[in-house]
Amino acid sequence: MHHIFTRAGRFMRRDDGQDLLEYGLLAALIAITAVAAVGSVGTTMNRVLWQLIAQNV
């Protein structure tokens, strides 16, 4: 029984995967922000260019 508690204690103290999880969350946040920014800029550019084309036709 003592062996199980010792192994559980070691498992709880390990933080190997924590860095990987943090990098994954950071990458996901950057990807979401980039998609939102590109979508917003794309919509604005589309609107501006189509207005310019419509005025010159």
CHARMM-style PDB file with segment names, atoms N, HN, CA, C and O in Angstrom:
ATOM      1  N   MET     1       0.829  -1.187   0.000  1.00  0.00      PROA
ATOM      2  CA  MET     1       0.000   0.000   0.000  1.00  0.00      PROA
ATOM      3  C   MET     1       0.873   1.250   0.000  1.00  0.00      PROA
ATOM      4  O   MET     1       0.557   2.246  -0.651  1.00  0.00      PROA
ATOM      5  N   HSD     2       1.970   1.180   0.737  1.00  0.00      PROA
ATOM      6  HN  HSD     2       2.227   0.371   1.266  1.00  0.00      PROA
ATOM      7  CA  HSD     2       2.890   2.316   0.801  1.00  0.00      PROA
ATOM      8  C   HSD     2       3.468   2.612  -0.588  1.00  0.00      PROA
ATOM      9  O   HSD     2       3.687   3.771  -0.941  1.00  0.00      PROA
ATOM     10  N   HSD     3       3.708   1.572  -1.359  1.00  0.00      PROA
ATOM     11  HN  HSD     3       3.529   0.631  -1.072  1.00  0.00      PROA
ATOM     12  CA  HSD     3       4.262   1.709  -2.710  1.00  0.00      PROA
ATOM     13  C   HSD     3       3.321   2.519  -3.603  1.00  0.00      PROA
ATOM     14  O   HSD     3       3.784   3.331  -4.404  1.00  0.00      PROA
ATOM     15  N   ILE     4       2.025   2.315  -3.481  1.00  0.00      PROA
ATOM     16  HN  ILE     4       1.649   1.655  -2.830  1.00  0.00      PROA
ATOM     17  CA  ILE     4       1.042   3.039  -4.290  1.00  0.00      PROA
ATOM     18  C   ILE     4       1.067   4.522  -3.950  1.00  0.00      PROA
ATOM     19  O   ILE     4       1.042   5.367  -4.844  1.00  0.00      PROA
ATOM     20  N   PHE     5       1.117   4.843  -2.652  1.00  0.00      PROA
ATOM     21  HN  PHE     5       1.138   4.156  -1.925  1.00  0.00      PROA
ATOM     22  CA  PHE     5       1.152   6.241  -2.241  1.00  0.00      PROA
ATOM     23  C   PHE     5       2.439   6.928  -2.676  1.00  0.00      PROA
ATOM     24  O   PHE     5       2.425   8.110  -3.021  1.00  0.00      PROA
ATOM     25  N   THR     6       3.539   6.208  -2.663  1.00  0.00      PROA
ATOM     26  HN  THR     6       3.551   5.248  -2.383  1.00  0.00      PROA
ATOM     27  CA  THR     6       4.815   6.767  -3.104  1.00  0.00      PROA
ATOM     28  C   THR     6       4.760   7.098  -4.591  1.00  0.00      PROA
ATOM     29  O   THR     6       5.180   8.177  -5.010  1.00  0.00      PROA
ATOM     30  N   ARG     7       4.248   6.175  -5.375  1.00  0.00      PROA
ATOM     31  HN  ARG     7       3.907   5.299  -5.034  1.00  0.00      PROA
ATOM     32  CA  ARG     7       4.140   6.419  -6.821  1.00  0.00      PROA
ATOM     33  C   ARG     7       3.164   7.547  -7.127  1.00  0.00      PROA
ATOM     34  O   ARG     7       3.414   8.352  -8.024  1.00  0.00      PROA
ATOM     35  N   ALA     8       2.064   7.615  -6.400  1.00  0.00      PROA
ATOM     36  HN  ALA     8       1.861   6.961  -5.672  1.00  0.00      PROA
ATOM     37  CA  ALA     8       1.080   8.683  -6.606  1.00  0.00      PROA
ATOM     38  C   ALA     8       1.695  10.038  -6.253  1.00  0.00      PROA
ATOM     39  O   ALA     8       1.449  11.030  -6.940  1.00  0.00      PROA
ATOM     40  N   GLY     9       2.478  10.079  -5.203  1.00  0.00      PROA
ATOM     41  HN  GLY     9       2.677   9.273  -4.645  1.00  0.00      PROA
ATOM     42  CA  GLY     9       3.144  11.316  -4.814  1.00  0.00      PROA
ATOM     43  C   GLY     9       4.128  11.786  -5.870  1.00  0.00      PROA
ATOM     44  O   GLY     9       4.198  12.977  -6.170  1.00  0.00      PROA
ATOM     45  N   ARG    10       4.885  10.861  -6.432  1.00  0.00      PROA
ATOM     46  HN  ARG    10       4.828   9.893  -6.187  1.00  0.00      PROA
ATOM     47  CA  ARG    10       5.819  11.220  -7.508  1.00  0.00      PROA
ATOM     48  C   ARG    10       5.066  11.733  -8.731  1.00  0.00      PROA
ATOM     49  O   ARG    10       5.487  12.698  -9.368  1.00  0.00      PROA
ATOM     50  N   PHE    11       3.963  11.089  -9.051  1.00  0.00      PROA
ATOM     51  HN  PHE    11       3.621  10.305  -8.533  1.00  0.00      PROA
ATOM     52  CA  PHE    11       3.167  11.493 -10.209  1.00  0.00      PROA
ATOM     53  C   PHE    11       2.617  12.906 -10.020  1.00  0.00      PROA
ATOM     54  O   PHE    11       2.605  13.694 -10.966  1.00  0.00      PROA
ATOM     55  N   MET    12       2.170  13.227  -8.831  1.00  0.00      PROA
ATOM     56  HN  MET    12       2.180  12.587  -8.063  1.00  0.00      PROA
ATOM     57  CA  MET    12       1.602  14.552  -8.565  1.00  0.00      PROA
ATOM     58  C   MET    12       2.675  15.639  -8.607  1.00  0.00      PROA
ATOM     59  O   MET    12       2.368  16.780  -8.953  1.00  0.00      PROA
ATOM     60  N   ARG    13       3.912  15.320  -8.267  1.00  0.00      PROA
ATOM     61  HN  ARG    13       4.161  14.393  -7.985  1.00  0.00      PROA
ATOM     62  CA  ARG    13       4.981  16.319  -8.250  1.00  0.00      PROA
ATOM     63  C   ARG    13       5.585  16.549  -9.626  1.00  0.00      PROA
ATOM     64  O   ARG    13       6.250  17.564  -9.834  1.00  0.00      PROA
ATOM     65  N   ARG    14       5.375  15.646 -10.566  1.00  0.00      PROA
ATOM     66  HN  ARG    14       4.834  14.822 -10.397  1.00  0.00      PROA
ATOM     67  CA  ARG    14       5.960  15.786 -11.901  1.00  0.00      PROA
ATOM     68  C   ARG    14       5.272  16.914 -12.639  1.00  0.00      PROA
ATOM     69  O   ARG    14       4.051  17.055 -12.579  1.00  0.00      PROA
ATOM     70  N   ASP    15       6.057  17.714 -13.332  1.00  0.00      PROA
ATOM     71  HN  ASP    15       7.049  17.600 -13.381  1.00  0.00      PROA
ATOM     72  CA  ASP    15       5.475  18.804 -14.110  1.00  0.00      PROA
ATOM     73  C   ASP    15       6.031  18.794 -15.536  1.00  0.00      PROA
ATOM     74  O   ASP    15       6.166  19.846 -16.161  1.00  0.00      PROA
ATOM     75  N   ASP    16       6.351  17.604 -16.046  1.00  0.00      PROA
ATOM     76  HN  ASP    16       6.241  16.750 -15.538  1.00  0.00      PROA
ATOM     77  CA  ASP    16       6.903  17.492 -17.396  1.00  0.00      PROA
ATOM     78  C   ASP    16       5.902  17.956 -18.444  1.00  0.00      PROA
ATOM     79  O   ASP    16       6.258  18.725 -19.337  1.00  0.00      PROA
ATOM     80  N   GLY    17       4.679  17.510 -18.352  1.00  0.00      PROA
ATOM     81  HN  GLY    17       4.390  16.885 -17.627  1.00  0.00      PROA
ATOM     82  CA  GLY    17       3.680  17.810 -19.357  1.00  0.00      PROA
ATOM     83  C   GLY    17       3.096  19.208 -19.243  1.00  0.00      PROA
ATOM     84  O   GLY    17       2.413  19.669 -20.158  1.00  0.00      PROA
ATOM     85  N   GLN    18       3.351  19.876 -18.152  1.00  0.00      PROA
ATOM     86  HN  GLN    18       3.906  19.502 -17.410  1.00  0.00      PROA
ATOM     87  CA  GLN    18       2.785  21.200 -17.941  1.00  0.00      PROA
ATOM     88  C   GLN    18       3.305  22.186 -18.984  1.00  0.00      PROA
ATOM     89  O   GLN    18       2.527  22.987 -19.504  1.00  0.00      PROA
ATOM     90  N   ASP    19       4.572  22.152 -19.297  1.00  0.00      PROA
ATOM     91  HN  ASP    19       5.204  21.502 -18.875  1.00  0.00      PROA
ATOM     92  CA  ASP    19       5.134  23.059 -20.293  1.00  0.00      PROA
ATOM     93  C   ASP    19       4.518  22.827 -21.660  1.00  0.00      PROA
ATOM     94  O   ASP    19       4.204  23.780 -22.373  1.00  0.00      PROA
ATOM     95  N   LEU    20       4.345  21.577 -22.023  1.00  0.00      PROA
ATOM     96  HN  LEU    20       4.600  20.803 -21.443  1.00  0.00      PROA
ATOM     97  CA  LEU    20       3.745  21.242 -23.306  1.00  0.00      PROA
ATOM     98  C   LEU    20       2.315  21.763 -23.380  1.00  0.00      PROA
ATOM     99  O   LEU    20       1.901  22.290 -24.413  1.00  0.00      PROA
ATOM    100  N   LEU    21       1.575  21.622 -22.319  1.00  0.00      PROA
ATOM    101  HN  LEU    21       1.911  21.193 -21.481  1.00  0.00      PROA
ATOM    102  CA  LEU    21       0.199  22.119 -22.276  1.00  0.00      PROA
ATOM    103  C   LEU    21       0.172  23.642 -22.413  1.00  0.00      PROA
ATOM    104  O   LEU    21      -0.662  24.182 -23.140  1.00  0.00      PROA
ATOM    105  N   GLU    22       1.063  24.326 -21.732  1.00  0.00      PROA
ATOM    106  HN  GLU    22       1.741  23.887 -21.142  1.00  0.00      PROA
ATOM    107  CA  GLU    22       1.115  25.788 -21.819  1.00  0.00      PROA
ATOM    108  C   GLU    22       1.467  26.239 -23.233  1.00  0.00      PROA
ATOM    109  O   GLU    22       0.875  27.190 -23.743  1.00  0.00      PROA
ATOM    110  N   TYR    23       2.425  25.568 -23.872  1.00  0.00      PROA
ATOM    111  HN  TYR    23       2.906  24.795 -23.459  1.00  0.00      PROA
ATOM    112  CA  TYR    23       2.772  25.914 -25.246  1.00  0.00      PROA
ATOM    113  C   TYR    23       1.603  25.649 -26.187  1.00  0.00      PROA
ATOM    114  O   TYR    23       1.363  26.424 -27.113  1.00  0.00      PROA
ATOM    115  N   GLY    24       0.886  24.576 -25.961  1.00  0.00      PROA
ATOM    116  HN  GLY    24       1.081  23.946 -25.209  1.00  0.00      PROA
ATOM    117  CA  GLY    24      -0.277  24.265 -26.781  1.00  0.00      PROA
ATOM    118  C   GLY    24      -1.372  25.314 -26.641  1.00  0.00      PROA
ATOM    119  O   GLY    24      -1.965  25.735 -27.634  1.00  0.00      PROA
ATOM    120  N   LEU    25      -1.637  25.734 -25.413  1.00  0.00      PROA
ATOM    121  HN  LEU    25      -1.155  25.393 -24.607  1.00  0.00      PROA
ATOM    122  CA  LEU    25      -2.641  26.780 -25.194  1.00  0.00      PROA
ATOM    123  C   LEU    25      -2.204  28.101 -25.810  1.00  0.00      PROA
ATOM    124  O   LEU    25      -3.024  28.816 -26.387  1.00  0.00      PROA
ATOM    125  N   LEU    26      -0.935  28.430 -25.697  1.00  0.00      PROA
ATOM    126  HN  LEU    26      -0.269  27.849 -25.228  1.00  0.00      PROA
ATOM    127  CA  LEU    26      -0.419  29.656 -26.290  1.00  0.00      PROA
ATOM    128  C   LEU    26      -0.518  29.617 -27.806  1.00  0.00      PROA
ATOM    129  O   LEU    26      -0.897  30.610 -28.426  1.00  0.00      PROA
ATOM    130  N   ALA    27      -0.183  28.489 -28.408  1.00  0.00      PROA
ATOM    131  HN  ALA    27       0.125  27.682 -27.905  1.00  0.00      PROA
ATOM    132  CA  ALA    27      -0.286  28.352 -29.862  1.00  0.00      PROA
ATOM    133  C   ALA    27      -1.740  28.473 -30.309  1.00  0.00      PROA
ATOM    134  O   ALA    27      -2.020  29.101 -31.330  1.00  0.00      PROA
ATOM    135  N   ALA    28      -2.664  27.883 -29.563  1.00  0.00      PROA
ATOM    136  HN  ALA    28      -2.436  27.373 -28.734  1.00  0.00      PROA
ATOM    137  CA  ALA    28      -4.083  27.979 -29.900  1.00  0.00      PROA
ATOM    138  C   ALA    28      -4.570  29.419 -29.799  1.00  0.00      PROA
ATOM    139  O   ALA    28      -5.332  29.872 -30.652  1.00  0.00      PROA
ATOM    140  N   LEU    29      -4.143  30.140 -28.774  1.00  0.00      PROA
ATOM    141  HN  LEU    29      -3.523  29.771 -28.081  1.00  0.00      PROA
ATOM    142  CA  LEU    29      -4.530  31.541 -28.613  1.00  0.00      PROA
ATOM    143  C   LEU    29      -3.994  32.396 -29.758  1.00  0.00      PROA
ATOM    144  O   LEU    29      -4.707  33.253 -30.279  1.00  0.00      PROA
ATOM    145  N   ILE    30      -2.757  32.168 -30.145  1.00  0.00      PROA
ATOM    146  HN  ILE    30      -2.178  31.471 -29.721  1.00  0.00      PROA
ATOM    147  CA  ILE    30      -2.170  32.915 -31.257  1.00  0.00      PROA
ATOM    148  C   ILE    30      -2.904  32.590 -32.551  1.00  0.00      PROA
ATOM    149  O   ILE    30      -3.168  33.487 -33.351  1.00  0.00      PROA
ATOM    150  N   ALA    31      -3.237  31.326 -32.768  1.00  0.00      PROA
ATOM    151  HN  ALA    31      -3.023  30.596 -32.118  1.00  0.00      PROA
ATOM    152  CA  ALA    31      -3.947  30.928 -33.988  1.00  0.00      PROA
ATOM    153  C   ALA    31      -5.333  31.559 -34.050  1.00  0.00      PROA
ATOM    154  O   ALA    31      -5.742  32.041 -35.106  1.00  0.00      PROA
ATOM    155  N   ILE    32      -6.053  31.563 -32.950  1.00  0.00      PROA
ATOM    156  HN  ILE    32      -5.721  31.171 -32.092  1.00  0.00      PROA
ATOM    157  CA  ILE    32      -7.389  32.170 -32.922  1.00  0.00      PROA
ATOM    158  C   ILE    32      -7.302  33.664 -33.184  1.00  0.00      PROA
ATOM    159  O   ILE    32      -8.117  34.210 -33.927  1.00  0.00      PROA
ATOM    160  N   THR    33      -6.327  34.329 -32.585  1.00  0.00      PROA
ATOM    161  HN  THR    33      -5.665  33.885 -31.981  1.00  0.00      PROA
ATOM    162  CA  THR    33      -6.145  35.765 -32.791  1.00  0.00      PROA
ATOM    163  C   THR    33      -5.780  36.051 -34.244  1.00  0.00      PROA
ATOM    164  O   THR    33      -6.290  37.004 -34.833  1.00  0.00      PROA
ATOM    165  N   ALA    34      -4.916  35.247 -34.817  1.00  0.00      PROA
ATOM    166  HN  ALA    34      -4.502  34.472 -34.338  1.00  0.00      PROA
ATOM    167  CA  ALA    34      -4.515  35.461 -36.218  1.00  0.00      PROA
ATOM    168  C   ALA    34      -5.695  35.263 -37.159  1.00  0.00      PROA
ATOM    169  O   ALA    34      -5.875  36.046 -38.092  1.00  0.00      PROA
ATOM    170  N   VAL    35      -6.493  34.239 -36.933  1.00  0.00      PROA
ATOM    171  HN  VAL    35      -6.347  33.603 -36.175  1.00  0.00      PROA
ATOM    172  CA  VAL    35      -7.660  33.997 -37.787  1.00  0.00      PROA
ATOM    173  C   VAL    35      -8.648  35.147 -37.674  1.00  0.00      PROA
ATOM    174  O   VAL    35      -9.202  35.584 -38.683  1.00  0.00      PROA
ATOM    175  N   ALA    36      -8.875  35.641 -36.473  1.00  0.00      PROA
ATOM    176  HN  ALA    36      -8.425  35.286 -35.654  1.00  0.00      PROA
ATOM    177  CA  ALA    36      -9.797  36.763 -36.286  1.00  0.00      PROA
ATOM    178  C   ALA    36      -9.260  38.023 -36.959  1.00  0.00      PROA
ATOM    179  O   ALA    36     -10.023  38.755 -37.591  1.00  0.00      PROA
ATOM    180  N   ALA    37      -7.961  38.287 -36.833  1.00  0.00      PROA
ATOM    181  HN  ALA    37      -7.342  37.693 -36.319  1.00  0.00      PROA
ATOM    182  CA  ALA    37      -7.374  39.478 -37.446  1.00  0.00      PROA
ATOM    183  C   ALA    37      -7.420  39.402 -38.965  1.00  0.00      PROA
ATOM    184  O   ALA    37      -7.768  40.383 -39.623  1.00  0.00      PROA
ATOM    185  N   VAL    38      -7.079  38.266 -39.521  1.00  0.00      PROA
ATOM    186  HN  VAL    38      -6.797  37.469 -38.987  1.00  0.00      PROA
ATOM    187  CA  VAL    38      -7.102  38.112 -40.978  1.00  0.00      PROA
ATOM    188  C   VAL    38      -8.534  38.223 -41.492  1.00  0.00      PROA
ATOM    189  O   VAL    38      -8.770  38.834 -42.535  1.00  0.00      PROA
ATOM    190  N   GLY    39      -9.476  37.650 -40.786  1.00  0.00      PROA
ATOM    191  HN  GLY    39      -9.285  37.154 -39.940  1.00  0.00      PROA
ATOM    192  CA  GLY    39     -10.878  37.755 -41.187  1.00  0.00      PROA
ATOM    193  C   GLY    39     -11.363  39.189 -41.168  1.00  0.00      PROA
ATOM    194  O   GLY    39     -12.064  39.626 -42.080  1.00  0.00      PROA
ATOM    195  N   SER    40     -10.993  39.920 -40.132  1.00  0.00      PROA
ATOM    196  HN  SER    40     -10.423  39.564 -39.391  1.00  0.00      PROA
ATOM    197  CA  SER    40     -11.411  41.315 -40.013  1.00  0.00      PROA
ATOM    198  C   SER    40     -10.774  42.178 -41.101  1.00  0.00      PROA
ATOM    199  O   SER    40     -11.457  42.980 -41.739  1.00  0.00      PROA
ATOM    200  N   VAL    41      -9.492  42.017 -41.308  1.00  0.00      PROA
ATOM    201  HN  VAL    41      -8.938  41.365 -40.790  1.00  0.00      PROA
ATOM    202  CA  VAL    41      -8.786  42.787 -42.338  1.00  0.00      PROA
ATOM    203  C   VAL    41      -9.296  42.406 -43.721  1.00  0.00      PROA
ATOM    204  O   VAL    41      -9.461  43.273 -44.579  1.00  0.00      PROA
ATOM    205  N   GLY    42      -9.543  41.133 -43.945  1.00  0.00      PROA
ATOM    206  HN  GLY    42      -9.409  40.429 -43.248  1.00  0.00      PROA
ATOM    207  CA  GLY    42     -10.059  40.682 -45.237  1.00  0.00      PROA
ATOM    208  C   GLY    42     -11.420  41.273 -45.540  1.00  0.00      PROA
ATOM    209  O   GLY    42     -11.681  41.693 -46.667  1.00  0.00      PROA
ATOM    210  N   THR    43     -12.288  41.309 -44.542  1.00  0.00      PROA
ATOM    211  HN  THR    43     -12.076  40.968 -43.627  1.00  0.00      PROA
ATOM    212  CA  THR    43     -13.614  41.889 -44.727  1.00  0.00      PROA
ATOM    213  C   THR    43     -13.511  43.380 -45.025  1.00  0.00      PROA
ATOM    214  O   THR    43     -14.208  43.883 -45.906  1.00  0.00      PROA
ATOM    215  N   THR    44     -12.665  44.078 -44.315  1.00  0.00      PROA
ATOM    216  HN  THR    44     -12.099  43.669 -43.600  1.00  0.00      PROA
ATOM    217  CA  THR    44     -12.492  45.520 -44.535  1.00  0.00      PROA
ATOM    218  C   THR    44     -11.908  45.789 -45.912  1.00  0.00      PROA
ATOM    219  O   THR    44     -12.373  46.688 -46.613  1.00  0.00      PROA
ATOM    220  N   MET    45     -10.911  45.038 -46.306  1.00  0.00      PROA
ATOM    221  HN  MET    45     -10.534  44.308 -45.736  1.00  0.00      PROA
ATOM    222  CA  MET    45     -10.311  45.241 -47.623  1.00  0.00      PROA
ATOM    223  C   MET    45     -11.307  44.927 -48.732  1.00  0.00      PROA
ATOM    224  O   MET    45     -11.370  45.646 -49.729  1.00  0.00      PROA
ATOM    225  N   ASN    46     -12.072  43.875 -48.570  1.00  0.00      PROA
ATOM    226  HN  ASN    46     -12.020  43.290 -47.760  1.00  0.00      PROA
ATOM    227  CA  ASN    46     -13.069  43.502 -49.556  1.00  0.00      PROA
ATOM    228  C   ASN    46     -14.097  44.628 -49.718  1.00  0.00      PROA
ATOM    229  O   ASN    46     -14.460  44.994 -50.836  1.00  0.00      PROA
ATOM    230  N   ARG    47     -14.552  45.161 -48.601  1.00  0.00      PROA
ATOM    231  HN  ARG    47     -14.257  44.863 -47.693  1.00  0.00      PROA
ATOM    232  CA  ARG    47     -15.542  46.230 -48.641  1.00  0.00      PROA
ATOM    233  C   ARG    47     -14.967  47.478 -49.306  1.00  0.00      PROA
ATOM    234  O   ARG    47     -15.627  48.079 -50.152  1.00  0.00      PROA
ATOM    235  N   VAL    48     -13.762  47.873 -48.943  1.00  0.00      PROA
ATOM    236  HN  VAL    48     -13.225  47.385 -48.255  1.00  0.00      PROA
ATOM    237  CA  VAL    48     -13.128  49.075 -49.508  1.00  0.00      PROA
ATOM    238  C   VAL    48     -12.878  48.895 -51.001  1.00  0.00      PROA
ATOM    239  O   VAL    48     -13.180  49.790 -51.790  1.00  0.00      PROA
ATOM    240  N   LEU    49     -12.332  47.755 -51.392  1.00  0.00      PROA
ATOM    241  HN  LEU    49     -12.087  47.028 -50.751  1.00  0.00      PROA
ATOM    242  CA  LEU    49     -12.037  47.546 -52.808  1.00  0.00      PROA
ATOM    243  C   LEU    49     -13.311  47.479 -53.642  1.00  0.00      PROA
ATOM    244  O   LEU    49     -13.352  48.025 -54.744  1.00  0.00      PROA
ATOM    245  N   TRP    50     -14.355  46.818 -53.134  1.00  0.00      PROA
ATOM    246  HN  TRP    50     -14.323  46.375 -52.238  1.00  0.00      PROA
ATOM    247  CA  TRP    50     -15.592  46.737 -53.909  1.00  0.00      PROA
ATOM    248  C   TRP    50     -16.258  48.104 -54.015  1.00  0.00      PROA
ATOM    249  O   TRP    50     -16.878  48.404 -55.036  1.00  0.00      PROA
ATOM    250  N   GLN    51     -16.145  48.929 -52.994  1.00  0.00      PROA
ATOM    251  HN  GLN    51     -15.642  48.685 -52.165  1.00  0.00      PROA
ATOM    252  CA  GLN    51     -16.697  50.286 -53.080  1.00  0.00      PROA
ATOM    253  C   GLN    51     -15.926  51.087 -54.122  1.00  0.00      PROA
ATOM    254  O   GLN    51     -16.530  51.845 -54.881  1.00  0.00      PROA
ATOM    255  N   LEU    52     -14.612  50.936 -54.173  1.00  0.00      PROA
ATOM    256  HN  LEU    52     -14.122  50.320 -53.556  1.00  0.00      PROA
ATOM    257  CA  LEU    52     -13.789  51.627 -55.134  1.00  0.00      PROA
ATOM    258  C   LEU    52     -14.139  51.176 -56.565  1.00  0.00      PROA
ATOM    259  O   LEU    52     -14.250  51.993 -57.479  1.00  0.00      PROA
ATOM    260  N   ILE    53     -14.305  49.881 -56.726  1.00  0.00      PROA
ATOM    261  HN  ILE    53     -14.215  49.218 -55.983  1.00  0.00      PROA
ATOM    262  CA  ILE    53     -14.660  49.347 -58.052  1.00  0.00      PROA
ATOM    263  C   ILE    53     -16.059  49.829 -58.464  1.00  0.00      PROA
ATOM    264  O   ILE    53     -16.281  50.217 -59.611  1.00  0.00      PROA
ATOM    265  N   ALA    54     -16.995  49.798 -57.510  1.00  0.00      PROA
ATOM    266  HN  ALA    54     -16.815  49.482 -56.578  1.00  0.00      PROA
ATOM    267  CA  ALA    54     -18.363  50.206 -57.815  1.00  0.00      PROA
ATOM    268  C   ALA    54     -18.431  51.689 -58.185  1.00  0.00      PROA
ATOM    269  O   ALA    54     -19.249  52.076 -59.020  1.00  0.00      PROA
ATOM    270  N   GLN    55     -17.597  52.512 -57.583  1.00  0.00      PROA
ATOM    271  HN  GLN    55     -16.933  52.198 -56.905  1.00  0.00      PROA
ATOM    272  CA  GLN    55     -17.609  53.945 -57.888  1.00  0.00      PROA
ATOM    273  C   GLN    55     -17.012  54.203 -59.276  1.00  0.00      PROA
ATOM    274  O   GLN    55     -17.415  55.155 -59.944  1.00  0.00      PROA
ATOM    275  N   ASN    56     -16.082  53.397 -59.711  1.00  0.00      PROA
ATOM    276  HN  ASN    56     -15.755  52.624 -59.168  1.00  0.00      PROA
ATOM    277  CA  ASN    56     -15.402  53.627 -60.984  1.00  0.00      PROA
ATOM    278  C   ASN    56     -16.091  52.935 -62.159  1.00  0.00      PROA
ATOM    279  O   ASN    56     -15.684  53.128 -63.304  1.00  0.00      PROA
ATOM    280  N   VAL    57     -17.097  52.157 -61.905  1.00  0.00      PROA
ATOM    281  HN  VAL    57     -17.428  52.000 -60.974  1.00  0.00      PROA
ATOM    282  CA  VAL    57     -17.791  51.464 -63.008  1.00  0.00      PROA
ATOM    283  C   VAL    57     -18.904  52.301 -63.528  1.00  0.00      PROA
ATOM    284  OT1 VAL    57     -19.603  51.892 -64.455  1.00  0.00      PROA
TER     285      VAL     57
END
